[in-house]
Amino acid sequence: MNNRMEGHVMKDNKLQVVGEQGEITNADVLLHYKNNANNKEYVLYTFHELDEQSMETIHASALVLDGDNYKLEKIPDNEWTEVKDVMREIIRNEEGR
């Protein structure tokens, strides 16, 4: 995820993503959570696009408050393990339904 993208958290678990060129794309938020150990916030979201295996693609970004909006930032490598564990847990819960 590019550091220049911005996210606007909307009602009903929606995220409005503003790209570098000003294009706006709506995404569905799967999970927004705060890691109390590092005091950072993360968001997992989807644009409902499918990969080559017909699986829905999940995006993950760190959230950084910038005035009234959030900036979506790339998750640093040292934080990815925890975020991937959260994503795996979501997938396991969905498959168990």
C-alpha atoms as an extended CHARMM CRD file, in Angstrom:
* protein
*
        97  EXT
         1         1  MET       CA              0.0000000000        0.0000000000        0.0000000000  PROA      1               0.0000000000
         2         2  ASN       CA              1.3840000000        3.3540000000       -0.9740000000  PROA      2               0.0000000000
         3         3  ASN       CA              2.1270000000        5.8320000000        1.8060000000  PROA      3               0.0000000000
         4         4  ARG       CA              0.2950000000        8.6160000000       -0.0530000000  PROA      4               0.0000000000
         5         5  MET       CA             -3.0750000000        6.8950000000       -0.0010000000  PROA      5               0.0000000000
         6         6  GLU       CA             -5.6410000000        8.1430000000        2.4580000000  PROA      6               0.0000000000
         7         7  GLY       CA             -8.5520000000        6.3800000000        4.0320000000  PROA      7               0.0000000000
         8         8  HSD       CA            -11.7800000000        7.8000000000        5.3010000000  PROA      8               0.0000000000
         9         9  VAL       CA            -13.5930000000        5.4800000000        7.6640000000  PROA      9               0.0000000000
        10        10  MET       CA            -17.2710000000        5.6640000000        6.8560000000  PROA      10              0.0000000000
        11        11  LYS       CA            -20.4080000000        4.2780000000        8.4580000000  PROA      11              0.0000000000
        12        12  ASP       CA            -21.3840000000        0.6240000000        8.1030000000  PROA      12              0.0000000000
        13        13  ASN       CA            -17.8100000000       -0.7190000000        7.9820000000  PROA      13              0.0000000000
        14        14  LYS       CA            -16.9120000000        1.0940000000        4.7770000000  PROA      14              0.0000000000
        15        15  LEU       CA            -13.5700000000        2.6400000000        3.9190000000  PROA      15              0.0000000000
        16        16  GLN       CA            -13.1740000000        5.2560000000        1.2530000000  PROA      16              0.0000000000
        17        17  VAL       CA             -9.6980000000        4.9950000000       -0.2520000000  PROA      17              0.0000000000
        18        18  VAL       CA             -8.3140000000        8.0260000000       -2.0770000000  PROA      18              0.0000000000
        19        19  GLY       CA             -5.4720000000        7.0810000000       -4.4250000000  PROA      19              0.0000000000
        20        20  GLU       CA             -2.4830000000        9.1190000000       -5.5640000000  PROA      20              0.0000000000
        21        21  GLN       CA             -4.3650000000       10.5300000000       -8.5410000000  PROA      21              0.0000000000
        22        22  GLY       CA             -7.3880000000       11.4790000000       -6.4090000000  PROA      22              0.0000000000
        23        23  GLU       CA             -9.4650000000        8.4960000000       -7.5030000000  PROA      23              0.0000000000
        24        24  ILE       CA            -11.9090000000        7.2800000000       -4.8540000000  PROA      24              0.0000000000
        25        25  THR       CA            -12.6340000000        3.6040000000       -4.2970000000  PROA      25              0.0000000000
        26        26  ASN       CA            -14.9440000000        2.1900000000       -1.6310000000  PROA      26              0.0000000000
        27        27  ALA       CA            -13.8540000000       -0.8740000000        0.3110000000  PROA      27              0.0000000000
        28        28  ASP       CA            -15.5180000000       -3.0230000000        2.9400000000  PROA      28              0.0000000000
        29        29  VAL       CA            -13.6980000000       -3.0970000000        6.2620000000  PROA      29              0.0000000000
        30        30  LEU       CA            -13.2490000000       -6.6360000000        7.5510000000  PROA      30              0.0000000000
        31        31  LEU       CA            -11.4630000000       -5.6480000000       10.7360000000  PROA      31              0.0000000000
        32        32  HSD       CA            -10.1440000000       -2.4760000000       12.3300000000  PROA      32              0.0000000000
        33        33  TYR       CA             -8.0740000000       -3.1150000000       15.4360000000  PROA      33              0.0000000000
        34        34  LYS       CA             -5.4660000000       -1.6230000000       17.7110000000  PROA      34              0.0000000000
        35        35  ASN       CA             -2.4110000000       -3.5230000000       18.8800000000  PROA      35              0.0000000000
        36        36  ASN       CA             -1.9890000000       -2.4450000000       22.4880000000  PROA      36              0.0000000000
        37        37  ALA       CA              1.6080000000       -3.7100000000       22.5630000000  PROA      37              0.0000000000
        38        38  ASN       CA              2.8080000000       -1.1640000000       19.9880000000  PROA      38              0.0000000000
        39        39  ASN       CA             -0.1280000000        1.2890000000       20.2120000000  PROA      39              0.0000000000
        40        40  LYS       CA             -0.7090000000        1.0840000000       16.4280000000  PROA      40              0.0000000000
        41        41  GLU       CA             -3.9330000000        0.6380000000       14.4890000000  PROA      41              0.0000000000
        42        42  TYR       CA             -4.4770000000       -1.6370000000       11.4970000000  PROA      42              0.0000000000
        43        43  VAL       CA             -7.2670000000       -2.1980000000        9.0250000000  PROA      43              0.0000000000
        44        44  LEU       CA             -8.0630000000       -5.2660000000        6.9360000000  PROA      44              0.0000000000
        45        45  TYR       CA            -10.3080000000       -4.5060000000        3.9710000000  PROA      45              0.0000000000
        46        46  THR       CA            -11.4550000000       -5.7530000000        0.5980000000  PROA      46              0.0000000000
        47        47  PHE       CA            -12.5030000000       -4.3440000000       -2.7540000000  PROA      47              0.0000000000
        48        48  HSD       CA            -14.0990000000       -7.7450000000       -3.4920000000  PROA      48              0.0000000000
        49        49  GLU       CA            -11.6490000000       -8.5980000000       -6.2520000000  PROA      49              0.0000000000
        50        50  LEU       CA            -10.8390000000      -12.2800000000       -6.7720000000  PROA      50              0.0000000000
        51        51  ASP       CA             -7.4090000000      -13.7830000000       -7.2660000000  PROA      51              0.0000000000
        52        52  GLU       CA             -6.5310000000      -16.5200000000       -9.7680000000  PROA      52              0.0000000000
        53        53  GLN       CA             -7.9080000000      -19.1430000000       -7.3440000000  PROA      53              0.0000000000
        54        54  SER       CA            -11.2520000000      -17.3060000000       -7.0080000000  PROA      54              0.0000000000
        55        55  MET       CA            -10.3860000000      -16.2680000000       -3.4610000000  PROA      55              0.0000000000
        56        56  GLU       CA            -11.2730000000      -12.7600000000       -2.3410000000  PROA      56              0.0000000000
        57        57  THR       CA             -8.2170000000      -10.5520000000       -1.9210000000  PROA      57              0.0000000000
        58        58  ILE       CA             -7.7310000000       -9.0100000000        1.5210000000  PROA      58              0.0000000000
        59        59  HSD       CA             -5.6790000000       -5.8380000000        1.8910000000  PROA      59              0.0000000000
        60        60  ALA       CA             -3.9930000000       -4.7400000000        5.0980000000  PROA      60              0.0000000000
        61        61  SER       CA             -2.6360000000       -1.3410000000        6.0630000000  PROA      61              0.0000000000
        62        62  ALA       CA             -1.4280000000        0.4720000000        9.1200000000  PROA      62              0.0000000000
        63        63  LEU       CA             -3.6600000000        3.4200000000       10.0180000000  PROA      63              0.0000000000
        64        64  VAL       CA             -2.0600000000        6.7070000000       11.0060000000  PROA      64              0.0000000000
        65        65  LEU       CA             -4.3260000000        9.5620000000       12.0800000000  PROA      65              0.0000000000
        66        66  ASP       CA             -3.5540000000       12.6860000000       10.0490000000  PROA      66              0.0000000000
        67        67  GLY       CA             -5.8400000000       15.5130000000       11.1270000000  PROA      67              0.0000000000
        68        68  ASP       CA             -9.4120000000       14.3360000000       10.5610000000  PROA      68              0.0000000000
        69        69  ASN       CA             -8.4160000000       11.5210000000        8.1940000000  PROA      69              0.0000000000
        70        70  TYR       CA             -6.3850000000        8.3820000000        8.3060000000  PROA      70              0.0000000000
        71        71  LYS       CA             -3.3680000000        7.6870000000        6.1600000000  PROA      71              0.0000000000
        72        72  LEU       CA             -3.0160000000        4.1120000000        4.9700000000  PROA      72              0.0000000000
        73        73  GLU       CA              0.5970000000        3.0870000000        5.3120000000  PROA      73              0.0000000000
        74        74  LYS       CA              2.5280000000        0.0050000000        4.3860000000  PROA      74              0.0000000000
        75        75  ILE       CA              2.8890000000       -2.3270000000        7.3420000000  PROA      75              0.0000000000
        76        76  PRO       CA              6.5520000000       -2.6070000000        8.3550000000  PROA      76              0.0000000000
        77        77  ASP       CA              8.0990000000       -6.0570000000        7.9380000000  PROA      77              0.0000000000
        78        78  ASN       CA              8.5920000000       -6.4670000000       11.6930000000  PROA      78              0.0000000000
        79        79  GLU       CA              4.8080000000       -6.0550000000       12.2540000000  PROA      79              0.0000000000
        80        80  TRP       CA              3.6220000000       -8.3360000000        9.4360000000  PROA      80              0.0000000000
        81        81  THR       CA              3.7550000000      -11.5720000000       11.4290000000  PROA      81              0.0000000000
        82        82  GLU       CA              1.1260000000      -10.4080000000       13.8870000000  PROA      82              0.0000000000
        83        83  VAL       CA             -1.1050000000       -8.9640000000       11.1480000000  PROA      83              0.0000000000
        84        84  LYS       CA             -0.8710000000      -12.2080000000        9.1330000000  PROA      84              0.0000000000
        85        85  ASP       CA             -1.8640000000      -14.1660000000       12.2520000000  PROA      85              0.0000000000
        86        86  VAL       CA             -4.9620000000      -11.9780000000       12.5980000000  PROA      86              0.0000000000
        87        87  MET       CA             -5.7920000000      -12.5170000000        8.9070000000  PROA      87              0.0000000000
        88        88  ARG       CA             -5.4200000000      -16.2850000000        9.2640000000  PROA      88              0.0000000000
        89        89  GLU       CA             -7.7630000000      -16.2360000000       12.2670000000  PROA      89              0.0000000000
        90        90  ILE       CA            -10.3990000000      -14.3780000000       10.2360000000  PROA      90              0.0000000000
        91        91  ILE       CA            -10.1080000000      -16.9310000000        7.4350000000  PROA      91              0.0000000000
        92        92  ARG       CA            -10.3820000000      -19.8430000000        9.8750000000  PROA      92              0.0000000000
        93        93  ASN       CA            -13.4960000000      -18.3110000000       11.4430000000  PROA      93              0.0000000000
        94        94  GLU       CA            -15.0930000000      -17.7360000000        8.0240000000  PROA      94              0.0000000000
        95        95  GLU       CA            -14.3600000000      -21.2910000000        6.8910000000  PROA      95              0.0000000000
        96        96  GLY       CA            -15.9020000000      -22.6600000000       10.0880000000  PROA      96              0.0000000000
        97        97  ARG       CA            -19.2850000000      -21.0350000000        9.4070000000  PROA      97              0.0000000000
